[in-house]
Structure formats: C-alpha cells, structure tokens
Amino acid sequence: MSGVDLTRWQTEVLRYSTLVREPMDLSNLSLWEPLVGEPPAERSSKPREQFFKEEGPYLDGWLTVEARPKRIDWRLGHDSASPRSILPVIGPYDELHDEFLQLIRKWPGPDQPVHRLAFGAVLMLPCDSLSEAHTALGRLLPSVTIDPDNTRDLLYRINRRRRSSALEGRGEINRLSTWSVVEVARIEVDMSSIGEPAKKDMLESKVCRLELDVNSAPEFEGPISPDQAEELTNELFELASELVSVGDVG
C-alpha cells in the first residue's frame, strides 16, 4: 500500500483560519481565555493597523490567535522557551491533529457571517538518509517519478480540488500541498573563543517536509452557516490527514 504511517509525522505548525466578508469590531475582542480557560501569557494590539493578538503556552507548544478586521487565525507552533532540538517540532501529528480539532470545536466563531475556512499545517517526516526521504516522498507522490539515490533539491507543489460535502456540493475545497526533502542542522557556536567562533556541536536530520493549506474555495457565495462551519471544519481536517497519510491523490 502506498503512503506513510500517519504516526511518523511530526508537527511544526498547525493553523485554523476564519475569513468573513464584513469587518469585525476588534476593540473589545477576547478570544484566548473563553477557549483555553485561562488568561493568555501575552496580549498586544495595533489600533492603527487594526490588529489584535493573544498568545501563550498550550499543550507542548505555543498557541497564538491573531485577529484582523476580516480574518482570525489560530496557530499552534514551537515554544521558543522550550528545550532546543534538531527539529522545531511540538509532537506527533496524529495526536496534535485531534487535540487541535477539539480546541477549535469549542470556539463559537466570529460574530460576522463566515465566508471561508482553512486548515493549514507544516509537518516533518524524519528519515535516516536523503535516499530514505526521497523513497518516502515517492510513495506519497504517485504521479511523480523520483530517483531516490540521485535526486537533489526536490520541491513539488500542487492543488487538487474536491467538491465539499459540507457545503452540499455547492462549493469546492482547495487541497494545496507543497512537498520537499530538506536537511536540517543545529549548530552551537562558542562565542567565548578568541578569533573564529568554535563550533561546539552539530546535529543533522533529513526530513520530508509537507506544507498544507486545505481551504474552502473563494468562489462559494455563502455565507457559511454555523452548522455548515462545523461540518466543513471536520472535512478540512479529514482531507488534510488523507494527504498526510496517503499522499497526493485525486
């Protein structure tokens, strides 16, 4: 069977976005505490730029919510204060996918009618070698022929739309995916040495990297009702997991 075991993928970033047609009032906005159950670690706003942000630690990462007049983004990523590792990941995708979805399900959504929804992710699949990484990518990209031993600098980007069942066939879903193989390195430098800084440690890892943006297409006239938004959210998360485990299929 083609594809890769879902449990092998590690999470760099998860994102959930809500877009509305009419501008929202950001003056008295509170998003983090009603959802997480405690005050955020940080809160900031830029009235001239009409920007509002709340953030703090959540699970094993750092949760951020950013609001603009026509868009709200929830993002779970790496906590800069956490212990350093080679890969900037926060945990297994299969577990965080479910926990992030449960968090988003508790959010009532914006006051304005919803125009579009999107789920995004940046994931890494650790491998022992570049050849293994390209072999794994070959299983996930059945329409692409990859020579695992001689391939370098591979980047593949594609969008295969699907008709949305949540929108009763009246709208489509973009399944934008960007696939690559990269080498990640962490280098520690001793700045106390005289002359050229001395390298204290160098760790490397080879990974398949996947960037996902699964979103409802802008052509849908909407608005998306609360019931449709709940179903559509589930659909976006399911389609993302299909791409992660099965790969780029029609």
Solvent accessible surface area in square Angstrom, and as a share of the most:
residue,aa,sasa,rsa
1,M,225,1.00
2,S,62,0.40
3,G,10,0.09
4,V,10,0.06
5,D,86,0.45
6,L,48,0.24
7,T,77,0.45
8,R,88,0.32
9,W,0,0.00
10,Q,43,0.19
11,T,0,0.00
12,E,28,0.13
13,V,37,0.21
14,L,0,0.00
15,R,35,0.13
16,Y,10,0.04
17,S,0,0.00
18,T,3,0.02
19,L,36,0.18
20,V,6,0.04
21,R,125,0.46
22,E,103,0.46
23,P,75,0.47
24,M,21,0.09
25,D,105,0.54
26,L,28,0.14
27,S,87,0.56
28,N,140,0.72
29,L,42,0.21
30,S,59,0.38
31,L,14,0.07
32,W,2,0.01
33,E,75,0.34
34,P,101,0.63
35,L,9,0.04
36,V,32,0.18
37,G,64,0.61
38,E,90,0.40
39,P,90,0.57
40,P,17,0.11
41,A,65,0.50
42,E,95,0.42
43,R,135,0.49
44,S,55,0.36
45,S,67,0.43
46,K,104,0.44
47,P,114,0.72
48,R,238,0.87
49,E,121,0.54
50,Q,103,0.46
51,F,31,0.13
52,F,16,0.07
53,K,48,0.20
54,E,0,0.00
55,E,23,0.10
56,G,0,0.00
57,P,75,0.47
58,Y,44,0.17
59,L,80,0.40
60,D,117,0.61
61,G,2,0.02
62,W,59,0.21
63,L,0,0.00
64,T,12,0.07
65,V,0,0.00
66,E,26,0.12
67,A,0,0.00
68,R,95,0.35
69,P,26,0.16
70,K,99,0.42
71,R,86,0.31
72,I,2,0.01
73,D,5,0.03
74,W,0,0.00
75,R,78,0.29
76,L,0,0.00
77,G,10,0.10
78,H,68,0.30
79,D,24,0.12
80,S,111,0.72
81,A,95,0.73
82,S,36,0.23
83,P,123,0.77
84,R,169,0.62
85,S,63,0.41
86,I,50,0.25
87,L,18,0.09
88,P,50,0.31
89,V,34,0.19
90,I,13,0.07
91,G,14,0.14
92,P,46,0.29
93,Y,0,0.00
94,D,34,0.18
95,E,101,0.45
96,L,11,0.05
97,H,20,0.09
98,D,76,0.40
99,E,74,0.33
100,F,0,0.00
101,L,15,0.07
102,Q,96,0.43
103,L,2,0.01
104,I,6,0.03
105,R,114,0.42
106,K,129,0.55
107,W,29,0.10
108,P,128,0.80
109,G,23,0.22
110,P,25,0.15
111,D,150,0.78
112,Q,54,0.24
113,P,79,0.50
114,V,16,0.09
115,H,24,0.11
116,R,48,0.17
117,L,3,0.01
118,A,9,0.07
119,F,0,0.00
120,G,2,0.02
121,A,4,0.03
122,V,27,0.15
123,L,0,0.00
124,M,8,0.03
125,L,0,0.00
126,P,53,0.33
127,C,12,0.07
128,D,130,0.67
129,S,44,0.28
130,L,34,0.17
131,S,41,0.26
132,E,62,0.28
133,A,0,0.00
134,H,3,0.01
135,T,60,0.35
136,A,1,0.01
137,L,0,0.00
138,G,25,0.24
139,R,91,0.33
140,L,0,0.00
141,L,0,0.00
142,P,84,0.53
143,S,75,0.48
144,V,37,0.21
145,T,141,0.82
146,I,26,0.13
147,D,66,0.34
148,P,44,0.28
149,D,94,0.49
150,N,117,0.60
151,T,25,0.15
152,R,143,0.52
153,D,142,0.74
154,L,34,0.17
155,L,128,0.64
156,Y,48,0.18
157,R,155,0.57
158,I,38,0.19
159,N,68,0.35
160,R,75,0.27
161,R,98,0.36
162,R,65,0.24
163,R,144,0.53
164,S,1,0.00
165,S,88,0.57
166,A,6,0.05
167,L,0,0.00
168,E,126,0.57
169,G,33,0.32
170,R,144,0.52
171,G,4,0.04
172,E,48,0.22
173,I,0,0.00
174,N,16,0.08
175,R,2,0.01
176,L,42,0.21
177,S,0,0.00
178,T,15,0.09
179,W,0,0.00
180,S,15,0.09
181,V,15,0.09
182,V,48,0.28
183,E,105,0.47
184,V,28,0.16
185,A,52,0.40
186,R,50,0.18
187,I,75,0.38
188,E,41,0.18
189,V,69,0.40
190,D,43,0.22
191,M,145,0.65
192,S,96,0.62
193,S,41,0.27
194,I,178,0.90
195,G,67,0.65
196,E,151,0.68
197,P,59,0.37
198,A,47,0.36
199,K,142,0.60
200,K,136,0.58
201,D,47,0.24
202,M,97,0.43
203,L,67,0.33
204,E,92,0.41
205,S,19,0.12
206,K,44,0.19
207,V,0,0.00
208,C,0,0.00
209,R,57,0.21
210,L,0,0.00
211,E,71,0.32
212,L,9,0.04
213,D,42,0.22
214,V,0,0.00
215,N,13,0.07
216,S,1,0.01
217,A,3,0.02
218,P,64,0.40
219,E,115,0.52
220,F,9,0.04
221,E,142,0.64
222,G,28,0.27
223,P,86,0.54
224,I,5,0.03
225,S,45,0.29
226,P,119,0.75
227,D,106,0.55
228,Q,26,0.12
229,A,18,0.14
230,E,109,0.49
231,E,97,0.44
232,L,0,0.00
233,T,7,0.04
234,N,37,0.19
235,E,23,0.10
236,L,0,0.00
237,F,1,0.00
238,E,115,0.51
239,L,18,0.09
240,A,0,0.00
241,S,20,0.13
242,E,51,0.23
243,L,2,0.01
244,V,0,0.00
245,S,30,0.20
246,V,45,0.26
247,G,0,0.00
248,D,3,0.02
249,V,43,0.25
250,G,71,0.68
